[in-house]
């Protein structure tokens, strides 16, 4: 189980990303448009002035059950060992442990 403080930090980052998403996208669109270099530089400075944690790159996907930050299946939102444990406890129908 992950520390509660790290999970809360991740939630705070998610809120920041959602808050600044529209601003960040509009600034990026304006940088890509045909503007003089000086205008692009001022726009990029405004983009850099936004909080660092408002960038979606800084988000980390976590397991919805354990909060583990690494080796997650995006489709399920679970860490790699959670489906394995579920299969061992016969929670997942049709899945059996293989042996060779």
One Martini backbone bead per residue (centre of mass of N, CA, C, O) as a GRO file, in nm:
protein
  100
    1UNK     BB    1   0.095   0.036   0.023
    2UNK     BB    2   0.065   0.355  -0.014
    3UNK     BB    3   0.112   0.654   0.075
    4UNK     BB    4  -0.113   0.896   0.147
    5UNK     BB    5   0.052   1.148   0.062
    6UNK     BB    6   0.106   1.058  -0.234
    7UNK     BB    7  -0.189   1.035  -0.322
    8UNK     BB    8  -0.263   1.332  -0.258
    9UNK     BB    9  -0.055   1.460  -0.446
   10UNK     BB   10  -0.177   1.340  -0.705
   11UNK     BB   11  -0.453   1.478  -0.679
   12UNK     BB   12  -0.343   1.767  -0.688
   13UNK     BB   13  -0.223   1.744  -0.972
   14UNK     BB   14  -0.488   1.684  -1.118
   15UNK     BB   15  -0.620   1.957  -1.053
   16UNK     BB   16  -0.406   2.134  -1.191
   17UNK     BB   17  -0.437   2.021  -1.475
   18UNK     BB   18  -0.738   2.096  -1.508
   19UNK     BB   19  -0.712   2.403  -1.455
   20UNK     BB   20  -0.464   2.453  -1.691
   21UNK     BB   21  -0.540   2.326  -1.967
   22UNK     BB   22  -0.657   2.560  -2.138
   23UNK     BB   23  -0.420   2.754  -2.115
   24UNK     BB   24  -0.201   2.569  -2.228
   25UNK     BB   25  -0.333   2.517  -2.507
   26UNK     BB   26  -0.352   2.812  -2.604
   27UNK     BB   27  -0.048   2.875  -2.590
   28UNK     BB   28   0.044   2.651  -2.785
   29UNK     BB   29  -0.121   2.748  -3.027
   30UNK     BB   30   0.016   3.031  -3.046
   31UNK     BB   31   0.304   2.926  -3.100
   32UNK     BB   32   0.225   2.770  -3.375
   33UNK     BB   33   0.174   3.018  -3.496
   34UNK     BB   34   0.204   3.309  -3.699
   35UNK     BB   35   0.468   3.464  -3.540
   36UNK     BB   36   0.677   3.643  -3.399
   37UNK     BB   37   0.941   3.577  -3.201
   38UNK     BB   38   0.875   3.768  -2.965
   39UNK     BB   39   0.591   3.659  -2.912
   40UNK     BB   40   0.674   3.366  -2.858
   41UNK     BB   41   0.852   3.430  -2.611
   42UNK     BB   42   0.627   3.549  -2.432
   43UNK     BB   43   0.449   3.300  -2.436
   44UNK     BB   44   0.661   3.100  -2.318
   45UNK     BB   45   0.685   3.251  -2.049
   46UNK     BB   46   0.389   3.204  -1.966
   47UNK     BB   47   0.414   2.898  -1.968
   48UNK     BB   48   0.650   2.888  -1.751
   49UNK     BB   49   0.470   3.033  -1.519
   50UNK     BB   50   0.345   2.793  -1.470
   51UNK     BB   51   0.294   2.534  -1.296
   52UNK     BB   52   0.459   2.240  -1.295
   53UNK     BB   53   0.211   2.050  -1.194
   54UNK     BB   54   0.030   2.131  -1.463
   55UNK     BB   55   0.167   1.907  -1.608
   56UNK     BB   56   0.089   1.598  -1.750
   57UNK     BB   57   0.376   1.463  -1.721
   58UNK     BB   58   0.369   1.459  -1.389
   59UNK     BB   59   0.198   1.227  -1.397
   60UNK     BB   60   0.083   0.928  -1.216
   61UNK     BB   61   0.000   0.614  -1.232
   62UNK     BB   62  -0.231   0.431  -1.026
   63UNK     BB   63  -0.347   0.209  -0.825
   64UNK     BB   64  -0.675   0.170  -0.711
   65UNK     BB   65  -0.604  -0.020  -0.457
   66UNK     BB   66  -0.282   0.038  -0.366
   67UNK     BB   67  -0.109   0.288  -0.513
   68UNK     BB   68   0.082   0.189  -0.714
   69UNK     BB   69   0.315   0.343  -0.951
   70UNK     BB   70   0.395   0.069  -1.080
   71UNK     BB   71   0.300  -0.145  -1.309
   72UNK     BB   72   0.042  -0.064  -1.498
   73UNK     BB   73  -0.282  -0.118  -1.610
   74UNK     BB   74  -0.472   0.088  -1.796
   75UNK     BB   75  -0.737  -0.074  -1.845
   76UNK     BB   76  -0.771  -0.136  -1.514
   77UNK     BB   77  -0.600   0.021  -1.284
   78UNK     BB   78  -0.371  -0.197  -1.218
   79UNK     BB   79  -0.155  -0.379  -1.081
   80UNK     BB   80   0.022  -0.666  -1.155
   81UNK     BB   81  -0.048  -0.825  -0.874
   82UNK     BB   82  -0.360  -0.815  -0.847
   83UNK     BB   83  -0.461  -1.023  -1.063
   84UNK     BB   84  -0.297  -1.253  -0.945
   85UNK     BB   85  -0.435  -1.262  -0.666
   86UNK     BB   86  -0.721  -1.302  -0.780
   87UNK     BB   87  -0.663  -1.573  -0.916
   88UNK     BB   88  -0.575  -1.727  -0.654
   89UNK     BB   89  -0.872  -1.653  -0.510
   90UNK     BB   90  -1.105  -1.689  -0.732
   91UNK     BB   91  -1.226  -1.408  -0.860
   92UNK     BB   92  -1.150  -1.493  -1.146
   93UNK     BB   93  -1.308  -1.610  -1.403
   94UNK     BB   94  -1.122  -1.859  -1.588
   95UNK     BB   95  -0.871  -1.847  -1.401
   96UNK     BB   96  -0.559  -2.019  -1.401
   97UNK     BB   97  -0.294  -2.177  -1.288
   98UNK     BB   98   0.006  -2.230  -1.429
   99UNK     BB   99   0.187  -2.534  -1.531
  100UNK     BB  100   0.532  -2.677  -1.645
   0.00000   0.00000   0.00000
